[in-house]
Amino acid sequence: MSLPDSASTRIDSSDSMMDRLVLSYLDIRRAIGLSGLVLPLVLGPGGMLLGIEIQENMSSYYHTPLRDVFVGTLCAISIFLFCYRGYDRIENWTANIGAVAAIGIALFPLDYGSDPLIQKSFVGYVHTFSGGVFFTTLAFYSLYHFPRDSKREAESHLFERSAAFRASGLTILLITFAMGGYMVLTPQDWKDWLNGYNFLFWAEWIAVWSFASSWLAKGRIIVTEIGVEVLAYSRKMVLEHGLGIKDKP
């Protein structure tokens, strides 16, 4: 029994709408990931090409000619996060909190030439607090939301995907704690030595790329999909040849 033309058209239209919605969410994930991937490159190496020395931290680029790049990228990430909708209220609130934190980083600048922990103004403290919330939110996405969502979306190689997401989340948390320990516990002479190597800038770079990799993987770009396939194949080879375990036919 065939469906009437009108009913068939409605089903086709519904399927097409769902396809567009899926693609739009993938695009948002990719946009967030690409923004995080590009930002450190533009600020660090890109700034050096313009004669701007690498700053002590990414936030200090607000006080350089690359201010618009720094503020604009964070505002874009904020908009993408605000537009992103997950599977439940918790995920939606996580995205909204991340969006507000990104705006806080962008619009409440770090005080010029100051220690991130010791600010001269209320605005500076809002910036520091927003940075901590932002990284924590993104770590929560990698550790909780993305592995869970991969199961709901019936993605292939769940073990490898979940492991990659959790590795990114743990990296973000470890870097965040390391930066906190640096600011709170490190003696001043050690701080001065680490500042000479721009410790906070490189630590933030690692954290930003960690969250970017999670969002790009969740956006299923070709490079990350190849990476997942390589991980899955490597795990299979280890199980079969390293441990003598073979998959059942």
C-alpha angles and dihedrals in degrees: 000000000000125000120247114263092250093052092046090049091052092051092048090048091049092050091048091050091051090049090052092048092051091049092048091054091047088051092052091050091049092047092053091047095047091048090055092044095052101039099074091043093054094044098044113031092016091053092049090056087057092049095259114137119228106271128228089253138357093257090063089068086077086078094052134072087269091069094111091052092051095045095039095051093049091047089051091050089049092053092047091050092047091051092047116100124192135192099280145009093273092058092044091051091047090055092046093050090049090050093052091046091051090052089049090055092047102043101033104058127204112256112264115266093356137133107255089232096048110051130176097218144033089249091059092051090050088054093051093047092047091052092054092048092047095054092042091052093050091048089053090054092053096043100042119006102044098048090047093046091050089061092049091049091048093232120181123255095022094177093056094042094049091047091052093048093048092046089055092048093049090048091053092049094046092049091047091052090045091053090046091050090048092054098041108030107025116102115242095249090054090047090053090050093048091045087060087065094041092244096176093049094054092042091052090047091057092047093048093048090047092057091041091055091052094051093045090050090049087050088056097228115178096253094054092044089055089049092053091049091051091050091048092049092047092050091049091051092050092049094047102040105017097048099021093241119138128193116251115253 
